[in-house]
Amino acid sequence: MNWDQARKLLHLSRDELPRGQEQVPSQPRMQSESPMVPRAGSLCVASGKGGTGKSVFTASLSSRLSRRGRTLIVDADMGIGNAHILQGVAPERSFVELVAGTAAPREVVARCDDRLDLIAAGSGVSSMAELSPFEMHRIAEALEQLETDYRYLVVDSAAGVSNQTVAFAAASDLVVVVTTPAVTAMTDAYAFIKVLLRSNPSADPLLVVNRAHSFEEARSVVKRMETVCQRFLSRSPRWIGWIPDDDAVIQAVNARAAIINHDPSAPAAKALEHLSMVLLEEFDRTRMRGLGRSLLSRVSYSPKLA
């Protein structure tokens, strides 16, 4: 794969892009193993770089999903998580205590609303950035135990392509990649999709363009992403919508709230409401594998060999 070629394509204007590559057939998803107990549908919100609006997207999506069924936010930005901020809560425990073995799975769950809970990632804990196979195994076991209590699990992942970040995405039923019109964000989003498909070839990544100034700008971003992904990966993410650049989002963040609740009439809130409906339809067409159980199969750790 030629990175210079990929970056050059992402800099092209939409008028310079090759035609005929806008629609790419989606790939089949992995089917579940017909579990005896229903498990939550899982969705990972990811990006190649920080600052694209993952946590803002996660906060509103989780709030919307919770209207249909009990929902758990999994802050997977280990050690520097901030998903709790947009829920206006200050969890006493997090994945840090779970990994250390000083708290049980249900003891690290914080209540955000009647049907919305959260597991915080901890803040300022550098050791959480590179978890051992044993520590990832402990997290996977906890999620496997908890996922039968919920209808949806939403993973607010760390930016980048670390092994543990990609593991969460590859184990999720749905993956939404959030990018912005910035070339750096598009380049890193492409890198994430590349690594995700290498880890889970059956993944069907969904694309959201955030902070676009118009539909035309968002569509231009999508055309560039489709062209580069199709050329180098022979696959393209499916575009499901865009979110306008909106100052109301900053006001909601400062209020420690999801924009969809803080200012429902704001353009960004309306776009997020629409995207939530699209993703609910995606869930309705998806067989749930179980995030924890799927993650366990991807963690190279065996208690018998420990």
Helices and strands as residue ranges (DSSP letters): H 3-11, G 14-16, E 41-46, H 54-66, E 71-76, G 85-87, H 95-100, G 105-108, E 109-113, E 116-119, G 126-129, H 133-146, G 147-149, E 152-157, H 163-171, E 174-179, H 183-199, E 206-212, H 215-233, E 238-244, H 247-254, H 259-262, H 267-284, H 291-298, G 303-305
